[in-house]
Amino acid sequence: MDNAFLRTLACPHDHTALRPKDGALECELAHSFAFEQGVPVFTAQPRREPVPLNMPPMPPVLPVQRQKPSAQTPAIDAFVNDWIVNTNGNLYWRARGRLTRYPIPQWPFGAGNGKTLLDIGCSWGRWSIAAARAGFQPIGLDVHIDALAAAGRVSQQLGADCHFACTGVEKLPIASRSIDCVFSYSVLQHIDKTKVRCAFREFARVLKPGGVCMIQLPNAIGPLSLAQQLRRGFREARPGSFEMRYWSRAEMRRAFKDAGLAGIRIRSDGFFSQNPQLADLDLLSLPGKLLVLVSYAGRKAADALPILARLADSLWIEARAPGMKA
């Protein structure tokens, strides 16, 4: 195991340092954590789901993908091809089983300059890889062990220096004050809000003084958000389900403040979608392309006129740990 990665890890129960022992990791108080598929596991209930159970089997792969892989057209990992809708959203139905490239998003927050980044809910690693390409040292965390195994394969295939660990969000296996940046995209809205608030406190714990937290959440009063809430009668998401949790801006600010984070800023990510990626236009249907272009135009308009961000469906929340800048 990479020494820098090992030094960043810590026991999720007592936050003491870990050391390798008998093919596992052990903390100073003798809590032991095994490896599975090459990934250290820090949760008693890792998710094991190699194929998505919420949709029919993946369609046959197009013949173009059976050609000999090259550096320009690498063979697409089967997990990514199968899970693309669950990880990237409904705009990607056309691409499921038919990917000709990995949909790695454009990193939206500038150069990393070697800073350590925690990618919460990383799945197969698309944002971890994007962060690595931007100069960060990413550590991807997820509860889905099969997704993390895919993340290891894909990051190695693409030459991205990333590390991964299996954990929930309420108790992170990360040393206190060891992380420059905590990042999460299109993940926390699928988790009960009480657990997310615990996660925010963990983010504050692991960040270095002045370290930054960049989290995407759905805006409760965005037009798509309102339409989706209307469809389910404006009831709350069922506990433990994958259903969307919608956050008001006031809720976001209060939750980050209660976690001990400061300097809270909220701005738009997109309109009429929770996952609009301009870099993926070639993978989308014509309606999907148009939606993403409209979303991008709305985001640019909101950058110029910030009051419009109040109506964005997808929001970025940025906050900092108290102390000097990391």
C-alpha positions in Angstrom: 0.0 0.0 0.0 1.2 3.5 -0.8 2.7 5.1 2.3 1.1 8.5 1.8 -2.3 6.8 1.4 -1.7 4.7 4.5 -0.8 7.8 6.6 -4.0 9.5 5.5 -6.2 6.6 6.6 -7.3 6.1 10.2 -9.6 3.9 12.2 -13.1 5.1 11.7 -14.0 4.3 15.3 -11.2 6.0 17.2 -9.2 7.9 14.5 -5.9 6.2 15.5 -3.3 5.3 12.9 -3.4 2.1 10.9 -0.7 -0.4 10.1 -0.6 -3.5 7.9 -0.9 -6.7 9.8 -1.6 -10.2 8.4 -2.9 -9.0 5.1 -5.3 -6.5 6.8 -5.1 -3.1 8.4 -5.1 -2.7 12.2 -5.4 0.4 14.4 -3.7 1.1 17.7 -6.7 -0.3 19.6 -6.7 -3.6 17.6 -9.7 -2.9 15.3 -8.9 -4.8 12.1 -10.0 -4.0 8.6 -9.7 -6.6 5.7 -9.2 -6.0 2.0 -11.7 -7.1 -0.6 -10.9 -7.0 -4.3 -7.8 -5.1 -3.4 -9.8 -2.4 -1.5 -9.6 -1.8 2.3 -13.1 -2.2 3.8 -14.0 0.0 6.8 -17.8 -0.7 7.0 -19.5 -3.8 8.3 -22.0 -3.6 5.5 -20.3 -3.0 2.1 -22.6 -3.0 -0.8 -22.1 -6.0 -3.1 -24.0 -5.6 -6.4 -21.9 -6.4 -9.4 -24.8 -5.7 -11.8 -27.6 -3.2 -11.3 -30.7 -4.9 -9.8 -33.0 -1.9 -10.6 -32.9 -2.3 -14.4 -32.9 -5.0 -17.1 -29.7 -6.7 -18.3 -27.3 -4.6 -20.3 -27.9 -4.5 -24.0 -25.4 -6.2 -26.3 -22.2 -4.2 -26.8 -21.9 -2.6 -30.2 -19.4 -4.2 -32.7 -17.2 -1.0 -32.6 -16.3 -1.9 -29.0 -15.1 -5.3 -30.0 -12.2 -3.8 -32.1 -8.7 -4.1 -30.6 -8.3 -1.5 -27.8 -5.7 1.3 -28.2 -4.5 4.2 -26.1 -7.0 6.4 -27.9 -9.9 3.9 -27.6 -9.4 1.7 -24.5 -11.7 -1.2 -23.8 -14.5 0.0 -21.6 -14.8 -1.7 -18.2 -18.0 -3.8 -18.2 -19.0 -2.4 -14.8 -18.9 1.2 -16.1 -20.9 0.2 -19.2 -23.6 -1.5 -17.1 -23.9 1.1 -14.4 -23.6 4.3 -16.4 -27.3 5.3 -15.9 -27.1 4.7 -12.1 -23.9 6.7 -11.8 -24.3 9.4 -14.3 -28.1 9.8 -14.5 -31.1 9.3 -16.9 -29.5 11.3 -19.7 -27.2 8.3 -20.3 -29.7 5.6 -21.1 -28.7 5.8 -24.8 -25.1 5.1 -23.8 -25.7 2.1 -21.5 -23.8 -0.9 -23.0 -22.6 1.3 -25.9 -19.8 3.4 -24.4 -16.9 4.1 -26.7 -15.0 6.2 -24.1 -15.1 6.8 -20.4 -17.3 9.8 -19.5 -14.7 11.7 -17.4 -16.1 15.1 -16.5 -14.2 18.4 -16.8 -12.9 19.3 -13.4 -14.7 22.6 -12.4 -12.5 24.0 -9.6 -9.0 24.8 -10.9 -5.6 23.1 -10.4 -4.9 20.9 -7.5 -1.2 21.5 -7.2 -0.7 18.2 -5.3 -3.4 18.8 -2.7 -5.2 15.8 -1.2 -8.9 15.4 -2.2 -11.5 13.2 -0.7 -14.2 12.1 -3.3 -17.3 11.1 -1.4 -19.4 8.5 -3.2 -16.9 8.1 -6.0 -18.5 4.9 -7.5 -16.3 3.9 -10.5 -14.0 6.9 -10.1 -15.0 9.4 -12.8 -14.6 12.5 -10.6 -11.5 11.0 -8.8 -9.9 10.6 -12.3 -10.9 14.1 -13.3 -9.4 15.5 -10.1 -6.2 13.5 -10.6 -5.9 15.0 -14.1 -6.3 18.5 -12.5 -3.3 17.8 -10.2 -5.0 16.6 -7.0 -4.1 13.5 -5.1 -7.6 11.8 -4.9 -8.9 9.3 -2.4 -12.3 7.9 -3.5 -14.7 6.6 -0.9 -17.8 4.6 -1.5 -19.8 1.8 0.2 -20.1 -0.1 -3.1 -17.2 -2.5 -3.2 -17.8 -3.6 -6.8 -17.8 0.0 -7.9 -14.5 0.6 -6.1 -12.9 -2.4 -7.7 -13.9 -1.0 -11.1 -12.5 2.4 -10.0 -9.2 0.8 -9.4 -9.2 -0.9 -12.8 -10.3 2.2 -14.7 -7.9 4.6 -13.0 -5.0 2.2 -13.7 -6.1 1.8 -17.3 -6.2 5.6 -17.7 -3.0 6.2 -15.9 -4.6 8.3 -13.1 -3.0 8.1 -9.6 -6.0 7.5 -7.3 -6.6 5.5 -4.2 -9.9 4.0 -3.0 -11.5 2.7 0.2 -14.9 1.2 1.1 -16.9 3.1 3.8 -20.1 4.8 4.7 -20.3 8.5 5.1 -21.0 8.8 8.8 -17.6 7.5 10.1 -14.8 8.2 7.7 -11.6 6.2 7.8 -9.5 9.3 7.5 -7.1 11.0 9.9 -8.3 14.3 11.4 -7.0 17.5 9.7 -5.4 15.5 6.8 -7.4 16.6 3.8 -7.2 19.7 1.7 -10.5 19.3 -0.2 -13.7 17.3 0.3 -15.7 16.8 -2.8 -19.0 15.1 -3.6 -21.2 15.1 -6.7 -24.7 13.7 -7.2 -24.4 11.4 -4.2 -25.6 12.8 -0.9 -29.1 13.6 -2.1 -29.7 9.8 -2.1 -28.9 9.5 1.6 -31.1 10.2 4.6 -30.5 13.8 5.8 -29.7 12.8 9.3 -26.8 10.7 7.9 -25.7 13.6 5.6 -25.5 16.0 8.6 -23.3 13.4 10.3 -21.2 13.3 7.1 -20.8 17.2 7.2 -19.4 16.9 10.7 -16.9 14.3 9.5 -15.9 16.6 6.6 -15.2 19.3 9.1 -13.1 16.9 11.2 -10.9 15.6 8.3 -10.3 18.9 6.6 -7.1 20.8 7.3 -7.6 24.3 8.8 -8.9 26.4 5.9 -9.5 23.3 3.8 -12.4 23.6 1.4 -15.6 21.5 1.0 -17.3 21.4 -2.4 -20.7 19.6 -2.4 -23.4 19.3 -5.0 -27.0 19.0 -3.8 -30.5 19.4 -5.4 -32.3 22.7 -4.9 -35.8 22.2 -3.5 -37.3 25.0 -5.5 -35.7 24.3 -8.9 -38.3 23.8 -11.6 -37.3 20.1 -12.2 -37.0 19.5 -8.5 -40.5 20.9 -8.0 -41.9 18.8 -10.8 -40.3 15.6 -9.3 -41.6 16.4 -5.8 -45.1 17.0 -7.2 -45.0 13.6 -8.8 -44.6 12.0 -5.4 -47.1 14.3 -3.6 -44.4 16.4 -1.9 -43.8 13.6 0.6 -40.3 13.1 2.1 -38.1 10.4 0.7 -38.6 6.9 2.2 -36.0 6.2 4.9 -33.1 4.1 3.6 -34.3 4.4 0.0 -32.4 5.8 -3.1 -35.1 8.4 -3.6 -34.0 12.0 -4.0 -33.8 14.3 -1.0 -34.3 17.9 -1.9 -32.6 20.7 0.2 -33.6 24.3 0.6 -30.8 26.8 0.6 -31.6 27.6 4.2 -31.3 23.9 5.1 -27.9 23.7 3.4 -26.5 26.7 5.2 -27.8 25.6 8.5 -26.4 22.0 8.1 -22.9 23.3 7.1 -22.9 25.8 9.9 -23.9 23.3 12.5 -21.1 21.0 11.3 -18.6 23.7 12.1 -17.9 24.8 8.5 -17.7 28.5 7.6 -17.5 30.9 4.6 -20.5 29.2 3.0 -21.2 30.1 -0.6 -23.9 28.6 -2.9 -24.0 28.9 -6.6 -25.6 27.1 -9.6 -24.4 23.9 -11.1 -27.2 23.3 -13.6 -30.9 23.7 -14.6 -33.4 21.0 -15.5 -30.9 18.3 -14.5 -28.9 17.0 -11.6 -25.9 16.0 -13.6 -25.4 18.2 -16.7 -21.9 17.5 -18.1 -21.0 19.6 -21.2 -18.0 17.2 -21.8 -20.4 14.3 -22.5 -22.5 15.7 -25.4 -21.3 13.1 -27.8 -22.7 10.3 -25.6 -26.2 11.8 -25.3 -29.4 11.7 -27.4 -30.4 14.9 -29.2 -32.9 15.9 -26.4 -30.2 15.2 -23.9 -27.7 17.4 -25.8 -30.2 20.2 -25.9 -31.0 19.9 -22.2 -27.3 20.1 -21.2 -26.8 23.1 -23.5 -29.7 24.9 -21.9 -28.4 24.0 -18.5 -25.0 25.3 -19.3 -26.5 28.6 -20.6 -28.5 28.9 -17.5 -25.4 28.4 -15.3 -23.6 31.1 -17.3 -26.5 33.4 -16.8 -26.6 32.7 -13.1 -22.9 33.4 -12.8 -23.6 36.9 -14.3 -26.8 37.4 -12.3 -26.5 35.4 -9.1 -30.1 35.7 -8.1 -30.9 33.2 -10.9 -29.0 30.6 -9.0 -32.0 30.5 -6.6 -33.9 28.7 -9.3 -31.2 26.3 -10.4 -32.0 22.6 -9.9 -28.5 21.6 -9.0 -26.4 23.7 -6.6 -22.8 23.8 -5.5 -22.2 24.5 -1.8 -18.7 25.6 -0.9 -17.5 25.9 2.7 -14.2 26.0 4.6 -12.9 24.5 7.8 -12.0 27.3 10.3 -8.4 28.4 10.4 -5.8 29.5 7.9 -6.1 28.6 4.2 -4.8 25.1 3.3 
